[in-house]
Amino acid sequence: VYPLYGKSSDEAELSDGLLYEVEQERKEIAQRREKATKTEQQRVAMVKEVIQEMVAHYARMWHKKVQPRIERRAHGL
């Protein structure tokens, strides 16, 4: 009785060319995944950088505009 999809030794009978193609395809897939991961990491880093810049900007604006008013009120207490 043979397995449903052929003899169990069929895999051993695959040509070297086919095995080479399969291995190359696996390498290409791994490279694409790695590249996609790097691209995603770059996007995340860029978003974090923009957020940090905006937080710093708003902190400077607060120190220029709001803090002096609060300090004047505090001196009046």
Gaussian input, Z-matrix of N, CA and C with variables (Angstrom, degrees):
# hf/3-21g

backbone

0 1
 N
 C     1     B1
 C     2     B2     1     A1
 N     3     B3     2     A2     1     D1
 C     4     B4     3     A3     2     D2
 C     5     B5     4     A4     3     D3
 N     6     B6     5     A5     4     D4
 C     7     B7     6     A6     5     D5
 C     8     B8     7     A7     6     D6
 N     9     B9     8     A8     7     D7
 C    10    B10     9     A9     8     D8
 C    11    B11    10    A10     9     D9
 N    12    B12    11    A11    10    D10
 C    13    B13    12    A12    11    D11
 C    14    B14    13    A13    12    D12
 N    15    B15    14    A14    13    D13
 C    16    B16    15    A15    14    D14
 C    17    B17    16    A16    15    D15
 N    18    B18    17    A17    16    D16
 C    19    B19    18    A18    17    D17
 C    20    B20    19    A19    18    D18
 N    21    B21    20    A20    19    D19
 C    22    B22    21    A21    20    D20
 C    23    B23    22    A22    21    D21
 N    24    B24    23    A23    22    D22
 C    25    B25    24    A24    23    D23
 C    26    B26    25    A25    24    D24
 N    27    B27    26    A26    25    D25
 C    28    B28    27    A27    26    D26
 C    29    B29    28    A28    27    D27
 N    30    B30    29    A29    28    D28
 C    31    B31    30    A30    29    D29
 C    32    B32    31    A31    30    D30
 N    33    B33    32    A32    31    D31
 C    34    B34    33    A33    32    D32
 C    35    B35    34    A34    33    D33
 N    36    B36    35    A35    34    D34
 C    37    B37    36    A36    35    D35
 C    38    B38    37    A37    36    D36
 N    39    B39    38    A38    37    D37
 C    40    B40    39    A39    38    D38
 C    41    B41    40    A40    39    D39
 N    42    B42    41    A41    40    D40
 C    43    B43    42    A42    41    D41
 C    44    B44    43    A43    42    D42
 N    45    B45    44    A44    43    D43
 C    46    B46    45    A45    44    D44
 C    47    B47    46    A46    45    D45
 N    48    B48    47    A47    46    D46
 C    49    B49    48    A48    47    D47
 C    50    B50    49    A49    48    D48
 N    51    B51    50    A50    49    D49
 C    52    B52    51    A51    50    D50
 C    53    B53    52    A52    51    D51
 N    54    B54    53    A53    52    D52
 C    55    B55    54    A54    53    D53
 C    56    B56    55    A55    54    D54
 N    57    B57    56    A56    55    D55
 C    58    B58    57    A57    56    D56
 C    59    B59    58    A58    57    D57
 N    60    B60    59    A59    58    D58
 C    61    B61    60    A60    59    D59
 C    62    B62    61    A61    60    D60
 N    63    B63    62    A62    61    D61
 C    64    B64    63    A63    62    D62
 C    65    B65    64    A64    63    D63
 N    66    B66    65    A65    64    D64
 C    67    B67    66    A66    65    D65
 C    68    B68    67    A67    66    D66
 N    69    B69    68    A68    67    D67
 C    70    B70    69    A69    68    D68
 C    71    B71    70    A70    69    D69
 N    72    B72    71    A71    70    D70
 C    73    B73    72    A72    71    D71
 C    74    B74    73    A73    72    D72
 N    75    B75    74    A74    73    D73
 C    76    B76    75    A75    74    D74
 C    77    B77    76    A76    75    D75
 N    78    B78    77    A77    76    D76
 C    79    B79    78    A78    77    D77
 C    80    B80    79    A79    78    D78
 N    81    B81    80    A80    79    D79
 C    82    B82    81    A81    80    D80
 C    83    B83    82    A82    81    D81
 N    84    B84    83    A83    82    D82
 C    85    B85    84    A84    83    D83
 C    86    B86    85    A85    84    D84
 N    87    B87    86    A86    85    D85
 C    88    B88    87    A87    86    D86
 C    89    B89    88    A88    87    D87
 N    90    B90    89    A89    88    D88
 C    91    B91    90    A90    89    D89
 C    92    B92    91    A91    90    D90
 N    93    B93    92    A92    91    D91
 C    94    B94    93    A93    92    D92
 C    95    B95    94    A94    93    D93
 N    96    B96    95    A95    94    D94
 C    97    B97    96    A96    95    D95
 C    98    B98    97    A97    96    D96
 N    99    B99    98    A98    97    D97
 C   100   B100    99    A99    98    D98
 C   101   B101   100   A100    99    D99
 N   102   B102   101   A101   100   D100
 C   103   B103   102   A102   101   D101
 C   104   B104   103   A103   102   D102
 N   105   B105   104   A104   103   D103
 C   106   B106   105   A105   104   D104
 C   107   B107   106   A106   105   D105
 N   108   B108   107   A107   106   D106
 C   109   B109   108   A108   107   D107
 C   110   B110   109   A109   108   D108
 N   111   B111   110   A110   109   D109
 C   112   B112   111   A111   110   D110
 C   113   B113   112   A112   111   D111
 N   114   B114   113   A113   112   D112
 C   115   B115   114   A114   113   D113
 C   116   B116   115   A115   114   D114
 N   117   B117   116   A116   115   D115
 C   118   B118   117   A117   116   D116
 C   119   B119   118   A118   117   D117
 N   120   B120   119   A119   118   D118
 C   121   B121   120   A120   119   D119
 C   122   B122   121   A121   120   D120
 N   123   B123   122   A122   121   D121
 C   124   B124   123   A123   122   D122
 C   125   B125   124   A124   123   D123
 N   126   B126   125   A125   124   D124
 C   127   B127   126   A126   125   D125
 C   128   B128   127   A127   126   D126
 N   129   B129   128   A128   127   D127
 C   130   B130   129   A129   128   D128
 C   131   B131   130   A130   129   D129
 N   132   B132   131   A131   130   D130
 C   133   B133   132   A132   131   D131
 C   134   B134   133   A133   132   D132
 N   135   B135   134   A134   133   D133
 C   136   B136   135   A135   134   D134
 C   137   B137   136   A136   135   D135
 N   138   B138   137   A137   136   D136
 C   139   B139   138   A138   137   D137
 C   140   B140   139   A139   138   D138
 N   141   B141   140   A140   139   D139
 C   142   B142   141   A141   140   D140
 C   143   B143   142   A142   141   D141
 N   144   B144   143   A143   142   D142
 C   145   B145   144   A144   143   D143
 C   146   B146   145   A145   144   D144
 N   147   B147   146   A146   145   D145
 C   148   B148   147   A147   146   D146
 C   149   B149   148   A148   147   D147
 N   150   B150   149   A149   148   D148
 C   151   B151   150   A150   149   D149
 C   152   B152   151   A151   150   D150
 N   153   B153   152   A152   151   D151
 C   154   B154   153   A153   152   D152
 C   155   B155   154   A154   153   D153
 N   156   B156   155   A155   154   D154
 C   157   B157   156   A156   155   D155
 C   158   B158   157   A157   156   D156
 N   159   B159   158   A158   157   D157
 C   160   B160   159   A159   158   D158
 C   161   B161   160   A160   159   D159
 N   162   B162   161   A161   160   D160
 C   163   B163   162   A162   161   D161
 C   164   B164   163   A163   162   D162
 N   165   B165   164   A164   163   D163
 C   166   B166   165   A165   164   D164
 C   167   B167   166   A166   165   D165
 N   168   B168   167   A167   166   D166
 C   169   B169   168   A168   167   D167
 C   170   B170   169   A169   168   D168
 N   171   B171   170   A170   169   D169
 C   172   B172   171   A171   170   D170
 C   173   B173   172   A172   171   D171
 N   174   B174   173   A173   172   D172
 C   175   B175   174   A174   173   D173
 C   176   B176   175   A175   174   D174
 N   177   B177   176   A176   175   D175
 C   178   B178   177   A177   176   D176
 C   179   B179   178   A178   177   D177
 N   180   B180   179   A179   178   D178
 C   181   B181   180   A180   179   D179
 C   182   B182   181   A181   180   D180
 N   183   B183   182   A182   181   D181
 C   184   B184   183   A183   182   D182
 C   185   B185   184   A184   183   D183
 N   186   B186   185   A185   184   D184
 C   187   B187   186   A186   185   D185
 C   188   B188   187   A187   186   D186
 N   189   B189   188   A188   187   D187
 C   190   B190   189   A189   188   D188
 C   191   B191   190   A190   189   D189
 N   192   B192   191   A191   190   D190
 C   193   B193   192   A192   191   D191
 C   194   B194   193   A193   192   D192
 N   195   B195   194   A194   193   D193
 C   196   B196   195   A195   194   D194
 C   197   B197   196   A196   195   D195
 N   198   B198   197   A197   196   D196
 C   199   B199   198   A198   197   D197
 C   200   B200   199   A199   198   D198
 N   201   B201   200   A200   199   D199
 C   202   B202   201   A201   200   D200
 C   203   B203   202   A202   201   D201
 N   204   B204   203   A203   202   D202
 C   205   B205   204   A204   203   D203
 C   206   B206   205   A205   204   D204
 N   207   B207   206   A206   205   D205
 C   208   B208   207   A207   206   D206
 C   209   B209   208   A208   207   D207
 N   210   B210   209   A209   208   D208
 C   211   B211   210   A210   209   D209
 C   212   B212   211   A211   210   D210
 N   213   B213   212   A212   211   D211
 C   214   B214   213   A213   212   D212
 C   215   B215   214   A214   213   D213
 N   216   B216   215   A215   214   D214
 C   217   B217   216   A216   215   D215
 C   218   B218   217   A217   216   D216
 N   219   B219   218   A218   217   D217
 C   220   B220   219   A219   218   D218
 C   221   B221   220   A220   219   D219
 N   222   B222   221   A221   220   D220
 C   223   B223   222   A222   221   D221
 C   224   B224   223   A223   222   D222
 N   225   B225   224   A224   223   D223
 C   226   B226   225   A225   224   D224
 C   227   B227   226   A226   225   D225
 N   228   B228   227   A227   226   D226
 C   229   B229   228   A228   227   D227
 C   230   B230   229   A229   228   D228

   B1=1.4496
   B2=1.5298
   B3=1.3392
   B4=1.4558
   B5=1.5271
   B6=1.2987
   B7=1.4668
   B8=1.5341
   B9=1.3100
   B10=1.4569
   B11=1.5245
   B12=1.3111
   B13=1.4599
   B14=1.5171
   B15=1.2659
   B16=1.4595
   B17=1.5103
   B18=1.3064
   B19=1.4627
   B20=1.5199
   B21=1.2963
   B22=1.4548
   B23=1.5185
   B24=1.3285
   B25=1.4586
   B26=1.5265
   B27=1.3367
   B28=1.4646
   B29=1.5204
   B30=1.3017
   B31=1.4566
   B32=1.5230
   B33=1.3081
   B34=1.4569
   B35=1.5181
   B36=1.3139
   B37=1.4505
   B38=1.5250
   B39=1.3288
   B40=1.4607
   B41=1.5188
   B42=1.3028
   B43=1.4624
   B44=1.5264
   B45=1.3136
   B46=1.4610
   B47=1.5249
   B48=1.3209
   B49=1.4644
   B50=1.5106
   B51=1.3194
   B52=1.4560
   B53=1.5242
   B54=1.3144
   B55=1.4621
   B56=1.5250
   B57=1.3334
   B58=1.4659
   B59=1.5292
   B60=1.3350
   B61=1.4591
   B62=1.5246
   B63=1.3129
   B64=1.4661
   B65=1.5229
   B66=1.3146
   B67=1.4665
   B68=1.5313
   B69=1.3296
   B70=1.4671
   B71=1.5299
   B72=1.3112
   B73=1.4600
   B74=1.5253
   B75=1.3092
   B76=1.4724
   B77=1.5251
   B78=1.3284
   B79=1.4675
   B80=1.5263
   B81=1.3332
   B82=1.4609
   B83=1.5252
   B84=1.3072
   B85=1.4671
   B86=1.5208
   B87=1.3276
   B88=1.4610
   B89=1.5263
   B90=1.3256
   B91=1.4645
   B92=1.5241
   B93=1.3360
   B94=1.4657
   B95=1.5244
   B96=1.3222
   B97=1.4690
   B98=1.5223
   B99=1.3280
   B100=1.4679
   B101=1.5269
   B102=1.3247
   B103=1.4611
   B104=1.5267
   B105=1.3217
   B106=1.4638
   B107=1.5206
   B108=1.3267
   B109=1.4632
   B110=1.5227
   B111=1.3367
   B112=1.4642
   B113=1.5210
   B114=1.3168
   B115=1.4588
   B116=1.5206
   B117=1.3113
   B118=1.4646
   B119=1.5212
   B120=1.3190
   B121=1.4635
   B122=1.5260
   B123=1.3236
   B124=1.4620
   B125=1.5229
   B126=1.3166
   B127=1.4678
   B128=1.5211
   B129=1.3142
   B130=1.4629
   B131=1.5241
   B132=1.3292
   B133=1.4616
   B134=1.5280
   B135=1.3184
   B136=1.4574
   B137=1.5296
   B138=1.3144
   B139=1.4647
   B140=1.5246
   B141=1.3322
   B142=1.4643
   B143=1.5223
   B144=1.3241
   B145=1.4614
   B146=1.5256
   B147=1.3241
   B148=1.4653
   B149=1.5251
   B150=1.3122
   B151=1.4725
   B152=1.5182
   B153=1.3304
   B154=1.4663
   B155=1.5291
   B156=1.3321
   B157=1.4643
   B158=1.5242
   B159=1.3179
   B160=1.4616
   B161=1.5235
   B162=1.3188
   B163=1.4674
   B164=1.5272
   B165=1.3266
   B166=1.4653
   B167=1.5302
   B168=1.3219
   B169=1.4652
   B170=1.5315
   B171=1.3231
   B172=1.4615
   B173=1.5242
   B174=1.3185
   B175=1.4677
   B176=1.5273
   B177=1.3376
   B178=1.4751
   B179=1.5253
   B180=1.3192
   B181=1.4638
   B182=1.5266
   B183=1.3117
   B184=1.4629
   B185=1.5230
   B186=1.3401
   B187=1.4678
   B188=1.5280
   B189=1.3249
   B190=1.4624
   B191=1.5211
   B192=1.3217
   B193=1.4630
   B194=1.5238
   B195=1.2984
   B196=1.4660
   B197=1.5239
   B198=1.2984
   B199=1.4605
   B200=1.5364
   B201=1.3315
   B202=1.4701
   B203=1.5300
   B204=1.3290
   B205=1.4709
   B206=1.5183
   B207=1.3140
   B208=1.4646
   B209=1.5211
   B210=1.3260
   B211=1.4655
   B212=1.5262
   B213=1.3440
   B214=1.4723
   B215=1.5249
   B216=1.3220
   B217=1.4677
   B218=1.5247
   B219=1.3154
   B220=1.4664
   B221=1.5246
   B222=1.3167
   B223=1.4683
   B224=1.5216
   B225=1.3091
   B226=1.4575
   B227=1.5215
   B228=1.3138
   B229=1.4632
   B230=1.4593
   A1=107.77
   A2=116.08
   A3=122.06
   A4=109.92
   A5=116.83
   A6=119.81
   A7=110.43
   A8=116.84
   A9=123.08
   A10=113.07
   A11=118.90
   A12=121.79
   A13=112.91
   A14=120.20
   A15=122.21
   A16=111.64
   A17=113.83
   A18=119.50
   A19=110.32
   A20=116.10
   A21=119.97
   A22=111.37
   A23=118.40
   A24=120.95
   A25=112.05
   A26=118.27
   A27=121.10
   A28=112.08
   A29=117.51
   A30=120.69
   A31=111.14
   A32=116.83
   A33=120.97
   A34=111.30
   A35=117.98
   A36=122.33
   A37=113.10
   A38=118.42
   A39=120.74
   A40=109.67
   A41=115.93
   A42=119.87
   A43=110.44
   A44=114.93
   A45=120.29
   A46=110.54
   A47=116.62
   A48=120.87
   A49=111.99
   A50=116.30
   A51=120.31
   A52=110.57
   A53=116.35
   A54=119.79
   A55=110.62
   A56=116.62
   A57=121.14
   A58=110.15
   A59=116.94
   A60=121.21
   A61=111.56
   A62=116.38
   A63=120.90
   A64=109.75
   A65=116.89
   A66=121.02
   A67=110.76
   A68=116.83
   A69=120.48
   A70=110.78
   A71=115.87
   A72=119.93
   A73=110.83
   A74=116.71
   A75=120.33
   A76=110.54
   A77=116.54
   A78=120.19
   A79=110.88
   A80=116.55
   A81=120.62
   A82=111.16
   A83=116.56
   A84=120.70
   A85=110.07
   A86=117.01
   A87=121.03
   A88=110.92
   A89=117.31
   A90=121.06
   A91=111.37
   A92=116.73
   A93=119.91
   A94=110.98
   A95=116.60
   A96=119.86
   A97=110.62
   A98=115.88
   A99=120.27
   A100=110.28
   A101=116.78
   A102=120.99
   A103=110.73
   A104=116.67
   A105=120.93
   A106=110.44
   A107=116.71
   A108=121.01
   A109=110.22
   A110=116.86
   A111=120.37
   A112=110.76
   A113=116.73
   A114=120.77
   A115=110.17
   A116=117.05
   A117=121.33
   A118=110.43
   A119=117.17
   A120=121.03
   A121=110.69
   A122=116.91
   A123=120.48
   A124=110.75
   A125=116.74
   A126=120.18
   A127=110.75
   A128=116.37
   A129=120.77
   A130=109.92
   A131=117.10
   A132=121.00
   A133=110.79
   A134=116.83
   A135=120.73
   A136=110.74
   A137=117.33
   A138=120.96
   A139=110.15
   A140=117.00
   A141=120.20
   A142=111.15
   A143=116.42
   A144=120.85
   A145=111.22
   A146=116.78
   A147=120.73
   A148=110.32
   A149=117.12
   A150=120.74
   A151=110.31
   A152=117.32
   A153=120.59
   A154=111.20
   A155=116.77
   A156=120.35
   A157=111.27
   A158=116.80
   A159=120.23
   A160=111.65
   A161=117.34
   A162=120.39
   A163=109.44
   A164=116.91
   A165=120.54
   A166=110.37
   A167=117.37
   A168=121.66
   A169=110.58
   A170=116.77
   A171=119.74
   A172=111.79
   A173=117.70
   A174=120.29
   A175=109.83
   A176=117.42
   A177=120.59
   A178=110.60
   A179=116.28
   A180=120.07
   A181=110.88
   A182=117.69
   A183=121.37
   A184=109.77
   A185=116.22
   A186=120.08
   A187=111.14
   A188=118.62
   A189=121.55
   A190=112.39
   A191=117.28
   A192=120.50
   A193=114.36
   A194=117.60
   A195=120.71
   A196=111.90
   A197=117.11
   A198=120.45
   A199=112.65
   A200=120.20
   A201=118.63
   A202=112.84
   A203=117.70
   A204=119.94
   A205=110.99
   A206=116.15
   A207=120.10
   A208=110.08
   A209=116.93
   A210=120.18
   A211=111.35
   A212=118.03
   A213=120.21
   A214=110.48
   A215=116.52
   A216=120.06
   A217=110.49
   A218=116.37
   A219=120.18
   A220=110.71
   A221=117.75
   A222=120.21
   A223=111.23
   A224=117.45
   A225=121.50
   A226=112.84
   A227=117.33
   A228=119.30
   A229=109.07
   D1=128.08
   D2=-178.96
   D3=-100.25
   D4=152.88
   D5=174.78
   D6=-60.08
   D7=162.89
   D8=-174.04
   D9=-57.22
   D10=-39.57
   D11=-174.72
   D12=-104.21
   D13=24.98
   D14=176.50
   D15=118.51
   D16=-177.56
   D17=-179.02
   D18=-67.86
   D19=151.57
   D20=179.01
   D21=-69.18
   D22=-17.81
   D23=179.74
   D24=-89.19
   D25=2.25
   D26=-179.37
   D27=-58.31
   D28=-36.79
   D29=-178.53
   D30=-62.05
   D31=-37.07
   D32=179.62
   D33=-68.85
   D34=-20.75
   D35=-178.00
   D36=-90.02
   D37=2.01
   D38=179.40
   D39=-65.66
   D40=143.29
   D41=-178.06
   D42=-71.95
   D43=156.02
   D44=178.27
   D45=-62.24
   D46=-36.42
   D47=179.12
   D48=-62.45
   D49=-42.49
   D50=179.61
   D51=-67.18
   D52=-42.62
   D53=178.10
   D54=-61.93
   D55=-39.25
   D56=178.09
   D57=-62.75
   D58=-44.39
   D59=179.29
   D60=-62.12
   D61=-41.93
   D62=179.18
   D63=-62.80
   D64=-43.92
   D65=-179.83
   D66=-64.75
   D67=-41.19
   D68=178.39
   D69=-63.19
   D70=-40.67
   D71=179.24
   D72=-64.34
   D73=-40.71
   D74=177.59
   D75=-62.71
   D76=-40.99
   D77=178.91
   D78=-64.31
   D79=-42.40
   D80=179.10
   D81=-62.09
   D82=-42.45
   D83=178.86
   D84=-62.84
   D85=-43.55
   D86=178.83
   D87=-62.60
   D88=-40.37
   D89=178.91
   D90=-65.73
   D91=-41.22
   D92=178.37
   D93=-63.90
   D94=-40.21
   D95=178.42
   D96=-64.44
   D97=-42.88
   D98=179.95
   D99=-62.94
   D100=-42.97
   D101=179.27
   D102=-64.06
   D103=-42.03
   D104=178.93
   D105=-63.49
   D106=-38.74
   D107=178.70
   D108=-64.46
   D109=-44.02
   D110=178.98
   D111=-62.99
   D112=-41.94
   D113=179.42
   D114=-62.52
   D115=-42.74
   D116=178.75
   D117=-63.79
   D118=-41.47
   D119=178.39
   D120=-63.28
   D121=-38.31
   D122=177.68
   D123=-65.13
   D124=-40.82
   D125=178.21
   D126=-62.77
   D127=-44.58
   D128=-179.86
   D129=-62.33
   D130=-43.98
   D131=179.51
   D132=-62.50
   D133=-39.90
   D134=-179.92
   D135=-66.02
   D136=-42.17
   D137=178.77
   D138=-63.97
   D139=-43.74
   D140=178.25
   D141=-60.21
   D142=-41.45
   D143=179.93
   D144=-63.15
   D145=-43.82
   D146=179.12
   D147=-63.50
   D148=-41.81
   D149=178.90
   D150=-62.24
   D151=-44.95
   D152=179.12
   D153=-61.50
   D154=-41.55
   D155=178.43
   D156=-62.64
   D157=-42.59
   D158=-179.08
   D159=-68.33
   D160=-39.40
   D161=177.15
   D162=-62.43
   D163=-44.09
   D164=178.47
   D165=-62.55
   D166=-40.76
   D167=178.64
   D168=-60.93
   D169=-49.06
   D170=-179.31
   D171=-66.71
   D172=-32.42
   D173=176.16
   D174=-64.92
   D175=-43.26
   D176=177.78
   D177=-62.50
   D178=-43.29
   D179=179.69
   D180=-63.13
   D181=-39.47
   D182=179.04
   D183=-63.79
   D184=-44.28
   D185=-179.64
   D186=-64.89
   D187=-31.30
   D188=179.42
   D189=-77.63
   D190=-42.00
   D191=-170.19
   D192=-102.25
   D193=-48.25
   D194=-170.68
   D195=-87.16
   D196=-44.02
   D197=-175.57
   D198=-58.04
   D199=-43.49
   D200=179.01
   D201=-59.75
   D202=-38.89
   D203=178.17
   D204=-64.29
   D205=-42.39
   D206=-179.75
   D207=-65.22
   D208=-40.37
   D209=179.68
   D210=-65.46
   D211=-39.24
   D212=178.08
   D213=-62.29
   D214=-42.29
   D215=178.31
   D216=-64.96
   D217=-39.06
   D218=-178.62
   D219=-65.47
   D220=-37.15
   D221=179.16
   D222=-67.96
   D223=-25.08
   D224=179.42
   D225=-76.99
   D226=-15.05
   D227=-179.20
   D228=-77.34

